[in-house]
Amino acid sequence: MKKAFLTILFLFLSSTTMAAENLDVSWQVFADCAAGYVGNWKSRQADPERGPEMSAVILEIAADYEAAALKAMGGAEAAAKTIRAYIEANTDRFVTMDKAGELNRFLEECPQPYD
């Protein structure tokens, strides 16, 4: 469990794209990454190897990406609703990717969210 936690944390922190300084990243890229982390969390809720701490970290990372999407979209309340709907509409796609063993590769390519 600790190894899995460290792997996810490493993937998050070692992204090669420093989006915090790159305002050209689309809100949809960040929203896809948020949906990817939510899909990862949703797909592995029953995993006995994943403890509550790791689940909480995964959801925190998803929230960071959601916040970055909101910032990239301008921060309006309507934008928050659009982003939330986008994440909810795309989460199952990432659950499917996780079950196929393809989600980690996608998450490795996610830019780092804004600070």
Contact map, one row per residue, 1 for C-alpha under 8 A:
1111100000000000000000000000000000000000000000001110000000000000000000000000000000000000000000000000000000000000000
1111110000000000000000000000000000000000000000000000000000000000000000000000000000000000000000000000000000000000000
1111111000000000000000000000000000000000000000000000000000000000000000000000000000000000000000000000000000000000000
1111111100000000000000000000000000000000000000000100000000000000000000000000000000000000000000000000000000000000000
1111111110000000000000000000000000000000000000000100010000000000000000000000000000000000000000000000000000000000000
0111111111000000000000000000000000000000000000000000000000000000000000000000000000000000000000000000000000000000000
0011111111100000000000000000000000000000000000000000000000000000000000000000000000000000000000000000000000000000000
0001111111110000000000000000000000000000000000000000000000000000000000000000000000000000000000000000000000000000000
0000111111111000000000000000000000000000000000000000000000000000000000000000000000000000000000000000000000000000000
0000011111111100000000000000000000000000000000000000000000000000000000000000000000000000000000000000000000000000000
0000001111111110000000000000000000000000000000000000000000000000000000000000000000000000000000000000000000110000000
0000000111111110000000000000000000000000000000000000000000001000000000000000000000000000000000000000000000110001000
0000000011111110000000000000000000000000000000000000000000000000000000000000000000000000000000000000000000000001000
0000000001111111000000000000000000000000000000000000000000000000000000000000000000000000000000000000000000000000000
0000000000111111110000000000000000000000000000000000000000000000000000000000000000000000000000000000000000011111000
0000000000000111110000000000000000000000000000000000000000000000000000000000000000000000000000000000000000001010000
0000000000000011111000000000000000000000000000000000000000000000000000000000000000000000000000000000000000000111000
0000000000000011111111000000000000000000000000000000000000000000000000000000000000000000000000000000000000000011000
0000000000000000111111101000000000000000000000000000000000000000000000000000000000000000000000000000000000000011110
0000000000000000011111100000000000000000000000000000000000000000000000000000000000000000000000000000000000000001111
0000000000000000011111100000000000000000000000000000000000000000000000000000000000000000000000000000000000000000010
0000000000000000011111111000000000000000000000000000000000000000000000000000000000000000000000000000000000000000000
0000000000000000001111111000000000000000000000000000000000000000000000010000000000000000000000000000000000000000000
0000000000000000000001111100000000000000000000000000000000000000000000000000000000000000000000000000000000000000000
0000000000000000001001111110110000000000000000000000000000000000000000010000000000000000000000000000000000000000000
0000000000000000000000011111110000000000000000000000000000000000000010011000000000000000000000000000000000000000000
0000000000000000000000001111111000000000000000000000000000000000000111111000000000000000000000000000000000000000000
0000000000000000000000000111111100000000000000000000000000000000000010000000000000000000000000000000000000000000000
0000000000000000000000001111111110000000000000000000000000000000000010000000000000000000000000000000000000000100000
0000000000000000000000001111111111000000000000000000000000000000110110000000000000000000000000000000000000000110100
0000000000000000000000000011111111100000000000000000000000000000110010000000000000100110000000000000000000000000000
0000000000000000000000000001111111110000000000000000000000000000000000000000000000000010010000000000000000000000000
0000000000000000000000000000111111111000000000000000000000000100100000000000000000000000000000000000000000100100000
0000000000000000000000000000011111111100000000000000000000001111110000000000000000000010000000000000000000000000000
0000000000000000000000000000001111111110000000000000000000000100000000000000000000000011011001000000000000000000000
0000000000000000000000000000000111111111000000000000000000000100000000000000000000000000001001100000001001100000000
0000000000000000000000000000000011111111100000000000000001101100000000000000000000000000000000000000000000100000000
0000000000000000000000000000000001111111110000000000000001100100000000000000000000000000001000000000000000000000000
0000000000000000000000000000000000111111111000000000000000000000000000000000000000000000001111100100000000000000000
0000000000000000000000000000000000011111111100000000000001000000000000000000000000000000000001100100001000000000000
0000000000000000000000000000000000001111111110000000001001100000000000000000000000000000000000000000000000000000000
0000000000000000000000000000000000000111111110000000000000000000000000000000000000000000000000100000000000000000000
0000000000000000000000000000000000000011111111000000000000000000000000000000000000000000000000100110000000000000000
0000000000000000000000000000000000000001111111100100000000000000000000000000000000000000000000000000000000000000000
0000000000000000000000000000000000000000111111100100001000000000000000000000000000000000000000000000000000000000000
0000000000000000000000000000000000000000001111110000000000000000000000000000000000000000000000000000000000000000000
0000000000000000000000000000000000000000000111111100000000000000000000000000000000000000000000000000000000000000000
0000000000000000000000000000000000000000000001111110000000000000000000000000000000000000000000000000000000000000000
1000000000000000000000000000000000000000000000111110000000000000000000000000000000000000000000000000000000000000000
1001100000000000000000000000000000000000000110111111011000000000000000000000000000000000000000000000000000000000000
1000000000000000000000000000000000000000000000011111111000000000000000000000000000000000000000000000000000000000000
0000000000000000000000000000000000000000000000000111111100000000000000000000000000000000000000000000000000000000000
0000000000000000000000000000000000000000000000000011111110000000000000000000000000000000000000000000000000000000000
0000100000000000000000000000000000000000000000000111111111000000000000000000000000000000000000000000000000000000000
0000000000000000000000000000000000000000100010000111111111100000000000000000000000000000000000000000000000000000000
0000000000000000000000000000000000000000000000000001111111110000000000000000000000000000000000000000000000000000000
0000000000000000000000000000000000000000000000000000111111111000000000000000000000000000000000000000000000000000000
0000000000000000000000000000000000001101100000000000011111111100000000000000000000000000000000000000000000000000000
0000000000000000000000000000000000001100100000000000001111111110000000000000000000000000000000000000000000000000000
0000000000000000000000000000000000000000000000000000000111111111000000000000000000000000000000000000000000000000000
0000000000010000000000000000000001001000000000000000000011111111100000000000000000000000000000000000000000000000000
0000000000000000000000000000000011111100000000000000000001111111110000000000000000000000000000000000000000000000000
0000000000000000000000000000000001000000000000000000000000111111111000000000000000000000000000000000000000000000000
0000000000000000000000000000000001000000000000000000000000011111111100000000000000000000000000000000000000000000110
0000000000000000000000000000011011000000000000000000000000001111111110000000000000000000000000000000000000000000110
0000000000000000000000000000011001000000000000000000000000000111111111000000000000110000000000000000000000000000000
0000000000000000000000000000000000000000000000000000000000000011111111100000000000000000000000000000000000000000110
0000000000000000000000000010010000000000000000000000000000000001111111110000000000000000000000000000000000000000110
0000000000000000000000000111111000000000000000000000000000000000111111111000000000100000000000000000000000000000000
0000000000000000000000000010000000000000000000000000000000000000011111111111001100100000000000000000000000000000000
0000000000000000000000000010000000000000000000000000000000000000001111111110000000000000000000000000000000000000000
0000000000000000000000101110000000000000000000000000000000000000000111111110000000000000000000000000000000000000000
0000000000000000000000000110000000000000000000000000000000000000000011111111001000000000000000000000000000000000000
0000000000000000000000000000000000000000000000000000000000000000000001111111001000000000000000000000000000000000000
0000000000000000000000000000000000000000000000000000000000000000000001111111101100000000000000000000000000000000000
0000000000000000000000000000000000000000000000000000000000000000000001001111111100000000000000000000000000000000000
0000000000000000000000000000000000000000000000000000000000000000000000000011111110000000000000000000000000000000000
0000000000000000000000000000000000000000000000000000000000000000000000000001111111000000000000000000000000000000000
0000000000000000000000000000000000000000000000000000000000000000000001001111111111100000000000000000000000000000000
0000000000000000000000000000000000000000000000000000000000000000000001000011111111110000000000000000000000000000000
0000000000000000000000000000000000000000000000000000000000000000000000000000111111111000000000000000000000000000000
0000000000000000000000000000000000000000000000000000000000000000000000000000011111111100000000000000000000000000000
0000000000000000000000000000001000000000000000000000000000000000010011000000001111111110000000000000000000000000000
0000000000000000000000000000000000000000000000000000000000000000010000000000000111111111000000000000000000000000000
0000000000000000000000000000000000000000000000000000000000000000000000000000000011111111100000000000000000000000000
0000000000000000000000000000001000000000000000000000000000000000000000000000000001111111110000000000000000000000000
0000000000000000000000000000001101100000000000000000000000000000000000000000000000111111111000000000000000000000000
0000000000000000000000000000000000100000000000000000000000000000000000000000000000011111111000000000000000000000000
0000000000000000000000000000000000000000000000000000000000000000000000000000000000001111111100000000000000000000000
0000000000000000000000000000000100100000000000000000000000000000000000000000000000000111111111000000000000000000000
0000000000000000000000000000000000110110000000000000000000000000000000000000000000000011111111100000000000000000000
0000000000000000000000000000000000000010000000000000000000000000000000000000000000000000111111110000000000000000000
0000000000000000000000000000000000000010000000000000000000000000000000000000000000000000011111111000000000000000000
0000000000000000000000000000000000110011000000000000000000000000000000000000000000000000011111111100001000000000000
0000000000000000000000000000000000010011011000000000000000000000000000000000000000000000001111111110000000000000000
0000000000000000000000000000000000000000000000000000000000000000000000000000000000000000000111111111000000000000000
0000000000000000000000000000000000000000000000000000000000000000000000000000000000000000000011111111111000000000000
0000000000000000000000000000000000000011001000000000000000000000000000000000000000000000000001111111111100000000000
0000000000000000000000000000000000000000001000000000000000000000000000000000000000000000000000111111110000000000000
0000000000000000000000000000000000000000000000000000000000000000000000000000000000000000000000011111111000000000000
0000000000000000000000000000000000000000000000000000000000000000000000000000000000000000000000001111111100000000000
0000000000000000000000000000000000000000000000000000000000000000000000000000000000000000000000001111111111000000000
0000000000000000000000000000000000010001000000000000000000000000000000000000000000000000000001001101111111100000000
0000000000000000000000000000000000000000000000000000000000000000000000000000000000000000000000000100111111110000000
0000000000000000000000000000000000000000000000000000000000000000000000000000000000000000000000000000011111111000000
0000000000000000000000000000000000010000000000000000000000000000000000000000000000000000000000000000011111111100000
0000000000110000000000000000000010011000000000000000000000000000000000000000000000000000000000000000001111111100000
0000000000110010000000000000000000000000000000000000000000000000000000000000000000000000000000000000000111111100000
0000000000000011000000000000000000000000000000000000000000000000000000000000000000000000000000000000000011111110000
0000000000000010100000000000110010000000000000000000000000000000000000000000000000000000000000000000000001111111000
0000000000000011111000000000010000000000000000000000000000000000000000000000000000000000000000000000000000001111100
0000000000011010111100000000000000000000000000000000000000000000000000000000000000000000000000000000000000000111110
0000000000000000001100000000010000000000000000000000000000000001101100000000000000000000000000000000000000000011111
0000000000000000001110000000000000000000000000000000000000000001101100000000000000000000000000000000000000000001111
0000000000000000000100000000000000000000000000000000000000000000000000000000000000000000000000000000000000000000111
